[in-house]
Amino acid sequence: FPLVAPMVRVTLVTAGTLLDSFKKELGDYVSTAFRRRAIDVRANTTVRAVRDASTLELSDGGVLRFGLCVWSTGVGPTAFSDALPFDKRGWRVRVDEQLRVPAAPDVYVVGDLAHVG
């Protein structure tokens, strides 16, 4: 997508280091590949809060503005997912068949956090 690439910025926020459950060499390789592609990696950083529909507050004191936020986390609830202001079933967020949050159709929830129905 060479025409779109100049308009897109990718930032990866990770609580540890890249691929820290694998050999260090693999994480180093991916880090170098991401750097070459101008992907900003915020290692040893977590999301402290979602301020509004386009702003994340980070644990290092930084603020990250976004147009599209893709959240991926481990299995089970987190303080972040618990704090989401959406209708839930247990700890999962209720979504429609397209994985949209009914109260916020520009917000998608995927993976273990999504409950379709």
Secondary structure in CASP SS format (residue, H / E / C, confidence):
PFRMAT SS
TARGET T0000
AUTHOR 0000-0000-0000
METHOD secondary structure of the structure
MODEL  1
F C 1.00
P C 1.00
L C 1.00
V C 1.00
A H 1.00
P H 1.00
M H 1.00
V C 1.00
R C 1.00
V C 1.00
T E 1.00
L E 1.00
V E 1.00
T C 1.00
A C 1.00
G C 1.00
T C 1.00
L C 1.00
L C 1.00
D C 1.00
S C 1.00
F C 1.00
K C 1.00
K H 1.00
E H 1.00
L H 1.00
G H 1.00
D H 1.00
Y H 1.00
V H 1.00
S H 1.00
T H 1.00
A H 1.00
F H 1.00
R H 1.00
R H 1.00
R C 1.00
A C 1.00
I C 1.00
D E 1.00
V E 1.00
R E 1.00
A C 1.00
N C 1.00
T C 1.00
T C 1.00
V E 1.00
R E 1.00
A E 1.00
V E 1.00
R E 1.00
D E 1.00
A C 1.00
S C 1.00
T E 1.00
L E 1.00
E E 1.00
L E 1.00
S C 1.00
D C 1.00
G C 1.00
G C 1.00
V E 1.00
L E 1.00
R E 1.00
F C 1.00
G C 1.00
L C 1.00
C C 1.00
V C 1.00
W C 1.00
S C 1.00
T C 1.00
G C 1.00
V C 1.00
G C 1.00
P C 1.00
T C 1.00
A H 1.00
F H 1.00
S H 1.00
D H 1.00
A H 1.00
L C 1.00
P C 1.00
F C 1.00
D C 1.00
K E 1.00
R E 1.00
G C 1.00
W C 1.00
R E 1.00
V E 1.00
R E 1.00
V E 1.00
D C 1.00
E C 1.00
Q C 1.00
L C 1.00
R E 1.00
V E 1.00
P C 1.00
A C 1.00
A E 1.00
P E 1.00
D E 1.00
V E 1.00
Y E 1.00
V C 1.00
V C 1.00
G H 1.00
D H 1.00
L H 1.00
A E 1.00
H E 1.00
V E 1.00
G C 1.00
END
